[in-house]
Amino acid sequence: METKIKEILSEIQPDYIFSDEKNFIDEGYLDSFDIVTLVSELENTFSIIISAMDIIPENFVSINSICALVKKSRKVEKR
């Protein structure tokens, strides 16, 4: 999952190297338009629906936080 998320991020922002040492929001790697694009790509790639309530900056600051969001969204889908 992490590898695929890094691929998606690199497609959205090819000028940046996404690693867990960086805060993607604070470092300026992702803006609000990028997050909307990322949500769409995550939903299509992982066959999930991300709740509007979960589209907050804290869920997009790192690879780990994005993975956690995808996992959470998968659990909601199974209900």
Residue pairs with C-beta under 8 A, 6 or more apart in sequence:
1 46
1 67
1 70
2 63
2 67
4 45
5 42
5 63
5 66
5 67
5 70
6 18
6 63
8 38
8 41
8 42
8 45
9 16
9 18
9 24
9 29
9 30
9 38
10 16
10 18
11 41
12 30
12 34
12 37
12 38
12 41
13 29
13 30
13 34
16 29
18 24
18 29
18 63
19 63
20 62
20 63
20 64
22 29
22 62
23 61
23 62
24 30
24 60
24 61
24 62
25 57
25 60
25 61
26 61
30 38
30 60
35 55
35 57
35 60
36 55
38 60
38 66
39 50
39 55
42 48
42 50
42 66
42 69
42 70
42 73
43 49
43 50
46 70
46 73
46 74
47 77
48 70
48 73
48 74
48 76
48 77
49 73
49 76
49 77
50 69
50 73
51 73
51 76
54 69
54 72
54 73
58 65
59 65
59 66
59 68
59 69
60 66
60 69
